[in-house]
Each structure stands twice: as C-alpha cells, then as structure tokens.
Amino acid sequence: MTVSRPCNVLMLYPLFTAESFWSFGESCKLMGVRRPAAPLGLITVAAMLPESWTVRLIDCNTQAFGDDDLAWADVVFTGGMLPQQADTLLLIDRCRVAGKPVVVGGPDPTSSPHVYASADFQVLGEAESVIDEFVAAWDSGVRSGVFTAPKFQADVTRTPVPRFDLLKFEDYLYLGVQYSRGCPFTCEFCDIIELYGRVPRTKTNEQMLVELDRLYQMGYRGHLDFVDDNFIGNKKSLRLFLPQLAEWQRAHGYPFELSTEASVNLADDPELLELMGEANFFCIFVGIESPDPATLVAMRKKQNTRRNIAESIHKIYAAGMLVTAGFIVGFDTEKVSMAEAMIDFIEEAAIPVAMVGLLYALPNTQLTRRLAKEGRLHADHDLASTTGGDQCTGGINFDPVRPLRDILMDYKTVLERVYSPAAYAGRVDKLMTLLDRSRQRHELAEGDIRARVGAMETVHRVVTAIPEARGPLWQTFMNCAKRDTSSARIAVQMIAAYAHLGPFSRKVIDAIDARLAALNEQMPVPAVAEGASVARNLA
C-alpha cells in the first residue's frame, strides 16, 4: 500500500444562505446552540482521506474562518446542497484568489456540475468509489480534474466511521449517523433516487454499533438522527438491525433519543413500529406532499394512495413516535379546494410541525426532465437564490398549469391557518392524546443538551417572544402536564419549535404577499375575478 504524502486539508461547510422551515433558528437560540444539524457528509469524507493528511473542519454556519486558515491549507474541500450553492461559489472564488486548490462535491455539485466549473476539482457522486483515485492524482501532482463515481455502486459496508472528533458538539441541537442510502419508490420530484438509486444499501449492524460506541465514548448524549432518506427502504436488513440497536441502547442506559425519515407505509408494519419504539425512536419525518389522491398518483407517490394517511399517522403516534411531515403546493393536478383539503388533513392528522413549501423542480429529476421536454422549465432552474429565498418563497421555477396567483394564494392560506397560534397549539394538544410513550424512555439522558432549559422556562421564553401565542400555548402545556407527564416533555419540544415556525411562517407570508403584488402589477386582476379568488380562499 502506497503511503500518501502529508497534506493539510481545510474543510469548509458552506452557509445555508436562506432561513427556512428547516433552519429552526429561533429554536436553536432558545436551546443555546448555533445550528440544528452537524455536517455529516464532510466528516465522512474526512474519514476516507489518508492518515498522513491533517484535516480541519470549519462550519461556516457556526464560526467564521480567516486568512490564517487558508494560509495553513494545502487544499480546500467544500460543497453541499442546493441551499448552500451561493455560498459554495463564494468560497470557491475566495480560495482561488488565495491560490488554494478547491475540491467540490456533494448533492448539488453532483446534480449540477456545470454550476461549479470554477472549482479545481469536482468529486461527483458517492465519494467512497472515487476518493482513492483523487488522492492518487493529488499525490502525483495533478491539480485539477473531475472524478465521477459510478452510480449506485458504493459499498457502504466499507464506509469508515465519520470523523466526529472534528465537530464541536455544543454547536448543534443534534448529531447524525447514516444507516442506508437509496429509496425503493419513484416520486417524480425527488432527487434521492437519482443520487443514490432505488435499491437501498445498508451498513452492517457491526458498523453502526461501532459508530454509536464512538459517539458514546466521546461523551455525546441526546438527540441522534438517522439521516437516511427512507429508513425502512430495506426492511429485511432493518429487522435484523433494530433488535441489536435496542439492546445496545438498553446496555448503555439509553444515551440517544432517535429520529429518522421513513415512508408512511411504516404504519403498515406493527413489528417495525414495535422495534423502533424499543430502540427509543421518538420522531419520524414523513413526506406526505398532498392529501389529494390524483396529485399523489401524478407525482408517482402511489404508496401514499393505498391508505387513509391520517389513520396511518395515528398508528405511528400509537407506537410512541411523533410525526413531522412535508407538504408541497404547486402540482399541476391540484384542484381549487387544495388549500382547504391540506389544512383539514394537517388538522385531522394532528401534525404540529408541517413543513409546507412550494414545488421546486430540483436539478436532474424526473420532474425536471418532463418540464424541460414540455418547454415549461425556467432557464435558471438550477441556480439557487442569492437573496435569501428558498423553496418556500422562490418555488415554482417553471411555468405552472394553474395560474401562479392561485398557487401563491393557496400557499399563503395554508400557512396562515396552520401556523396561527391557536391552530398550532390545538394540534399539539391533540397529538398528546394520541401519543403512547410507554415503549420509550421517558427521561432525557444526563448530558442531553435539551435538558439545559426547563419546561416552564421554555414555554415562558416562547410566549414572551410571541405574545399572541401566550394563551393557546400555555393552555396546551398545562393540559399536557395534567394529562400525561411522560408526554409533556414532547409537548414542550413542539412549543419550542414554534419559536421558529410561528415567526418564520409570517416572514414567508410577507414574501408571498410581495410576489402577489408584483404579479398584480404585471397583470391587474379584474375586480370580479379577484373577489371570487378571495372568497374561495376564505371559504
């Protein structure tokens, strides 16, 4: 085996240029942290580099970097997702000016490599398959090139333990690990199957337990997220892993409270629900997208059409896991009643944290290819906003079938209604009547960052910041505390989330109002039509 020459690697995790429903900025401040999640991708790549290379990580979302950092580096690694695109390009320019070679990789460069042409190196696709090729080229003196991994072939059973030592745990609300890559479904708008394929590949049980051991030995306690895009994509492997995960948790005193993302058909499998409860999962993100069956069929999300989705969500609650969910407004097949149907569903399912966004045609997806074929895709569809917008405010990067004004009005209506203090508090209250926490550990592990702020103090801080929410949130908290003290902690987490979700939803509404005003200037709406539109959205 050839020994690589020493090299100083500066890893820069770019800024998320837009605040979004996912950023939880105010909630992070409440808990005394800087960001929700740590950069798992970069620290995984760091673990693949030669031992003779020295790696430093700077998360630009949590700290600044200066000329001294660049001066130290022989090469800079950066890259990430679409919301990080604008800052990634700025970082590349700054490094080039400083004379430092830049390696870019990650989901967005893989999907839109032409956007990142200014980088010296592009490592596209799953790094496991090409990182050795890059290292060999670097050692031989090559200072530019493109290294493209064969699709969906990375052997994740050989993926090393991420360099958790590069992280400052205290900066983050939670850390992440990855068990699997890929998803068996074919949702038209999703880029996961384009990046990782439809045959989920899993790490070995031993690998995962070693990662958990490493975090435990480093003293981490608290929320740990399995970042898989569909945790139950490979049920056969998962059934073998979960009992070992549960046993590890028991043996170590349940140091981690777990979350993940899964398709809604998880509700069809009582055994998996039981196993996940025993392993101390407390939260599942589910992509629901739309309550309309015709829209679900059109977007190729047929797995959501074979069930009563609200009942499925309630089954997950009965297994002790709360559900956060994603919804999208702007599909071609939406009907005039779309807003009311989505609001009614969110209320019926009792989902407090509903991530509602406008449809955005992501680069290199089935949706993007279809829209391009139909001549409806905007020329700059794969260029991220540099003015702070995200899919909530900058979505619909194509010519829609429905009038854009109607889509924006529906979106605004949904946000106004589901994130009013009374509606949000009501869903938290209802959730707590449905959530059965008997399988999970009731108390947080000692050292969990979420225990820094007590329940009463958390609620007080939120209602002080959002006075109009005082009555509904205090009432919900008191109801939950009287009803079931083991679930009250979850209710407090939901109230803490509103510190971000409430104000941010109003920012989005303001931005949508600005888009509507611009549309009205371009094409004034006849008084009769405008009145009908308002009446429809208030009905």
N, C-alpha and C positions, 0 to 999 in steps of 0.2 A: 504493500500500500504506500502510495506516494505521500510524503508529508508536505503539507502546504506551507508556504512562507507566511510569516506573521503579517497581519493586516488589521488596521483599525477601521471598524465599521460603525458608522453613526446611523441609527435607525430613527427616522422622523415619522411619527404618526400624524397625518395632516389634520388640520381643523375641519370640523363639520361646520361648513360656512352658514348653514341655516339652522335656526332653532326649529324644532319640530315637535310633534306629539311624542316622539321617542326620546327627546333630549332630557326631559324631566328636570330642567334647570332649577326651578324654584324648590322642587322636592329634594334635589341634591343639596342645595344650600341649607335646607331645613335639617338635614342629617349631617351637615358638616363635611361633605365630600365635594369633589370637583366635577366628576362625570359619573354616569350610571355604570358603564362597562369598560373594561380594560381591553387593549388591543391584542387579542389572542393570535391573529394571523401573523403579525410581525414577530412575536416571541416564539412562535412555532418555527418560522423560517430561521430565526436566530439559532435554534437548536440544531438545525441542519448544517450549519457552517462549520468549517474545520476548527478543532480545538485550539489551534495556534492563532486563530483570529480573535481579537478583542472587540466585544460588542457593547455599545452604549445605546440606550433607548431614551428618546425624548418624545413624550406625548404632547404635541403642541396644544392640545385642548386643556392641559393641566399645568404646563410650565412653558416658559419662553426658552429659546436657545439663541446663542450668540456667536460672534465671530470666533471666539476661542474654541467652541465646539466644532465648528467647521475646520478650523486650523488643525485640530487634533486628528480629524478623519482622513483616511486614505480613500474611502468610498462611502457614499450615502445611499441607503436603502429607503424607499418611500413608496406610497401608493395606498389605495383603499377602495372605498365605494363611491358611487355617484355623488352623494352629498359632500364628499371630500375632494371632488375633482378640481374645483377652483383653487383651493389652497395647495394641492399637489403640484399644479402647474406653476404656482408662485414659488414653491420650494425648489422645483427643478431649475427655474430661472436664477434663483439666488445662489444655488450651488454651482451652476455653470459660470456665473460671474466670478465666484470664488475659485474657480478652476478645479472643482471637485467632481469626479465622475459620479453619475447618478444612475442607480438601478431602480426601475419602477415595476411594480407588479400589483396583483390584487384583482378583485372582480371587475372594476371599471376599466382598467387598462386592458384586461383580457377581452372584454366586450367591445371596447373602442380604442384599439391600439393607435389608430391614426391621430387621436387627440393628444397622445403622449409622445409624438415623434421627436420632441426636443430632448427627451431623456437619452443618455448614452447607451443604456442597456434596457431592454424590456424582457422580463421573465413572465411569460404568459401561460395561464393555466395553473395546474397544481404543481407547486414547487418541488415536491418530492421527486418528480420524474425528470427534472432538468437542472436542479441546483448544482449537482456534481459537474455537469457539463459547463455551467457558468464558472464555477470555481477553477476548473482546469483551464478554461480560456483566460481567466484573470491571471492565474499563475504564469501563463505563458506570455503575458504581456499584452494581450488583446484588451483594448479599452473602449470597445463599442460592439453592439451586436443584439440580435433578437434570438431568444431561446424559447421555443414553443413546445409545451408538453403535449404528448398525445392525449386525446380526450378520454376522460373517464377511466384511465388505466393506473392511476397512482395507487400503490399498495399501502393503504393506511395502516396495515398491521406493522409497518416498518417506520411509521411516523414517530419521531422521538418525543420525549416529554418536553413540553414547551418550557422556555426559559422564564419561569415565574419569578426567578430572582431579579429580573430586570424591571419588575413592576414595583411601584410604591402602593402597597395595598390600601393605605389610608386615603388614597385619592379617589377610590371607586366605591360605588354602592354595592357592586357585586363583581365577582370574577367569573370566567367562563372556561369550560372544557368542551371538547368535541368528541362524540362517540361515533357518529356516522356522517357520510356525505351522500347526497342524492335523494331523490323522491320518486316514487313509482307513478305519480299522477302526471297529467299533461295540461295543466292550467295554461291557457293561451298567453296570459300577460306575464308569466313568471320566468325569470332568467335562471333559476336554480337548476332546472333540468338541462339547460344549455351549458351551464358551467360544470356541473357535476354528474349529470346523467340520470337515468331513470332506474338504475339498479343500485340501491343503497349499499355502500360498502362500509363495514363496521370494523372498529378496532377490536382487538381481543379483550376478553374480560381482564386478563392479567395486566395488559397495558393501562386500562382505565384505573384499575386499583392502584397501580404504581403512581399514576398522576395524582390520585386522591391522597395517597401516602405522602407524596412530595409536598402538597399544599398543607396537609395536616402537620407535617414535621416543621414546616416554615412558620407555623403558628396561625395560619388563616382559619377563621371561623366565620360562619354566616351564610349568606345567600350565594349559591353556586349555580350558574346557568349552564345547562347543556345546550350549546348553540346550534345543534342540529336543525336543519330546515324542516325535517319531519322525523321526530324521534322514533316513531313507530313504523317507519318505512320498511324496516326489515324485522318483522315481528318474530320470526324464528330465532334470530340471534338475540333479540331483546328479551325473550322469555328465559333465555339461559343467563343473561347478564343481570337482570333485575334482582333475582334472589341473592346473588353474590353481593350486589350493591347494598341491599337491605341488611345483609349480615355484616358487611363492613361498617355500615352506619351504626348498627347496634353495638358492635365491638368497640367502637371509638366514641360512644356516647352521643351520637347524632351531632357531629360538629357542623354539618352542612344542611341547609334547607334548600331544596332543589326546585328548579323551574326548567321549562323547555318549551318547544313548539311542536305541535302534533296536528294531524288532520282530525276532523271531527268524528271519523269512524272509530276513534279510540273509544267512544261511548258504546260501541257495539261489543266490546270485549271486556266482560266483567273481571276476567282473570288478570288482564293487564292493568286495569284500574286498581285492583286489589294490590298487585305487586308494586305499582308506583306509589300507592299510599303507604305501604310498608317501608318503602325506601325513603320516605319523607319528602316527596314532591308536594309542593303547596300551590303551584301556579302553572297553568298551561296557556300558551298563546295559540289561538285557533284562527285560521284565515276563513272567515265566513263570506266576506265580499258583498253578497247581496241576498236578500230574502226571497228574490223572485226566481222561481224555477227556470223560466225561459232564459233569463240572463245567465244563470249558472250553467245551463246546457250550452249556450252560445260561447261562454268563456272556457268551455271544456272542463268545468269543475263538477263533473257529474256525481262525484262521491258525496256532494252536499245535497243532491236532489233525491236521494234514496231514503229520506228520513224526515221526521219532524225535528228541525235543527234545535229549536228551543228545548224540546224534551231531551235531546242529546246533551245539550249544555247542562241541563239539570242533573243528568246522570253523572256527569263529571263532578258537579258540586256534591252529589251524594257520596262520592268517593273521597271527599275532603280537599279537592283542588279547585281553587277559584279559576275563572277563565277570563283572560283578556282577549280581545278579538279585533281583527282587521276588517274594515268595510271600505268599499270603493264606490264612488259616484262618477258616472260618465259613460257607462256602457251603452252601445247602440240600441240595445233591446229594452232599455228602461221605459216604463210607462209614466203617464202623467202623475200617477199616485205613488211614485217611487219614494218620495221623501216620507210620506205618512207610513208607508209599509216598513221602511227601515227603522223609523222611530218606534213604531209599535213593536217590531221584533226586538229591538235592543231593550225595551221596557219589559216585554214578556220574558225574555231570556234572563233578565236581571244581570246585565253585563255592565258594571260601572265604567271600566276602562275600555272604551270603544275607540279604536284608532281609525278615524274616518278621513279618507283622503280622496283627492280627485284622481281619476285614471291617468296614468303616466305610461306612455309607451317606452319601456326600457330598451336599451340597445340590444340587438341580437336576440329577440324573442319571436315566437310565432306571431304575436300581435303586431309587432313592428314590421315584420316581413309582409303580413297581409295588408297593413295600412299603406306600406310603400307600393305594393302591387296595385292597390286601388287608387293611388295618387293622392292619398289623404295625409301622409306623414310630413310633418314640417321639416324643412331643410336642416334646422339646428336641433333636431330632436334629441341628439345625444350630447349636447353641450349643457352642462349644469349652470344654473343661475349664479351670477356673481354678485347679486344684490340682496342675498339673504332669503330668497324664497325656496320652498321645497315643493313636493307634490301636493301639499295642502293648498298652496297659493299659486303655484306655477304649473299645475297639472293641465291635462288636455293639450298635449303637444302635438296635436293632429286636428284635422277638420272633422268634427263630430257629426253624426246623423241628426241628433236632436239639436235644437238651437242652443248655442253656448250660454245664452242668457238664462234659459230654463234650467240647464245643468247647474249653473252657479247659484241660482235662486234655490234650487232643491238642496244643494250642499249647505248653503247658509242656513236654511230652515232646520236641517238635521242638527247642525252644530248648536244653533240657538236653543233648540229644545232639549237635546240630550245632555248638554252641559250647563243648563240652568242649575243653580244650587239645589233647588227642591227636587228636580228630577234625579240628579246625581245621588243625593242623599237617600232618596227613596229606593234607588236600585241597590245601594249598599245595604240598606235595611233589609230588603227582600233577599238579597244574596245570603245574608247571615241566617235567615230562616231555612235556607236550602243547603247550606254548607255543613257537612258532617265531618268534623275534625277528629273523630275517635281513633282513626288509624295513625294519625300523625303525632309527632312530638309537639306538645303544647307550648313549651318554653323555648326561648332562644338560647343557643349555646353561649357560654361565657366567652366574651370577647367579640360577639357579633356586633358589628358597627351600628346596627339598627336599634340596639338597646341603649345607645347614648342618650336618647331623648325619650322621656317618659310619655305615656299615653295622653295624660291630661295636658302636658306641656305641648305636645304635638298638635292636638286639636286647638288649643289656645292660640298657638302661633299661626295656624292656618286661618282661623276666623278673624284674627287681628289683621292679617294681610288682606283678607277678603271679607269685609264687614257684612256684605249682603248674604253671605253663606252662614253667618253665625247661627241663626235659629235652626235651619234644617240640619246642619252638621252636628251641632251639639245634641239635638234631639235623637239623631241616629246613633251617635256614640252612646248616649245614655240607654237607649233601647237595647243596643247590642250588649252593653255591660251587664244589664239586668238579666238578659235572656241567656247568655252563654259566655262566661268569662274566657273560655278557651278560644272562642272565635273573635272576641273583641279585639285582640291584637291584629287580626287580619283587617278588621274594620278600620282600625287606626291607620294601617298601611294604605288603605283605599282613600282615607281622608287626607293623608299626606300627599298622595298622588294628585289630589285636586288642587293642591297649592300650585302645581304646574298646569294641569289640564284646564282648570277654570279660566285663569287669565290668558293662557295661550289660545284657547278656543275663541276668545273675544278678539285677540290680535288677528287671527285668521279671518274672522267675520269682517273686521275692518278692511283687511286686504281684499276680500271678495267684494265688498262694497265699492272699493276703488276700481276693481276690474269691471264691475257692473256700470259704474259711472262712465268709464272710458268707452264701454260698448254703447251706452246711450248717446254719447257724443258722436260716435261714428255713425250710428243709425238710430235716430229717435224712434221710440216705440209709440204707435198710435194709442190715444187715450183709452179706447175701448179694450184693446188687446192688453195694455198694461194693467188695467183694472181687473181683467179676467185672470191674469197671471198672479196678481196679489191675492185675489180671492181664493185661487186654487191652493196657494201655499199657506194660507191661514185657515183653510177648512179643517 
